[in-house]
Amino acid sequence: MSIASPALSETGYALHTRPFMRLWGARAVYVGHALGLSAHRNAVGVLVIGLEESFGVAYDPLDPASEYRACRTAVIMPNTLHHLRTSKSPIAFIYLDALSTDLRNLLLAWRGRDPRFGYELANEDRIIDLLRAVASDGAAWRDVREPLGRLLDSRPIGSADPRITKALTRLNAEPSASLGLTALATDARLSPSRFQHLFKEATGVLLRRYRTWCRMSAALRHASEGASLTDAAHSAGFSSSAHFSAAFRDMFGLAPSDLKLRSIERVAVD
């Protein structure tokens, strides 16, 4: 089933709480109103969940006349250009942990597949119920986190090259550090070309894009805790607030000021 490009109908549904964002290990979770994102790519896989109704995923995000697939859950692969069409009803995004089997397990759980995305997860009803509880019933995140984690079935990647796993761990722990390809490859005792190949094989993206993701997560945390965007950007390793804003728009499809971080329930780390 597909839907044409006009926006999906609005439900008038109101959130019980303010929009909610959480940095959950190496994941990030957003629950709130749809953000009107432009076509963009993410450095990690993204699970999209319509909490009250379907949303649309463009079959061709570069074609203004493209049809959109209607679904309640969709998995967008890393570094895949995509565009979502949503109403004003609540939606959730889970940016997946490249250090775990999150994405691999979700790929096995979808019922339908397009070259750009998968849709209709086998356990989508349970995922929707858990995240809807956060959005509409005021359920505490701590009560939702564990059962949601079980549904994602995230466990450390056992088959990944331990040298790449070490690099991923270091990038997440030291987002502001100048960890370039040569330094990480040397630490892994690999040539830069071999390291880059193994890194992309494990994450789906090149090193530079994944490093930007780690810095973006750190900057979001700093900004939500009261830092100015300039200070947050510098603390996370961006050269300037303009560099941060450009990277943010490229990563999420909107400007950081559009997110209104201080109107969101405090971004915290679990």
Helices and strands as residue ranges (DSSP letters): E 2-3, E 20-24, E 27-33, E 46-50, E 55-58, E 68-71, E 73-76, E 84-85, E 90-95, H 102-109, E 110-114, E 117-121, H 124-136, H 141-152, H 162-173, H 181-187, H 192-203, H 207-224, H 229-236, H 241-252, H 256-259, G 261-263, E 265-269
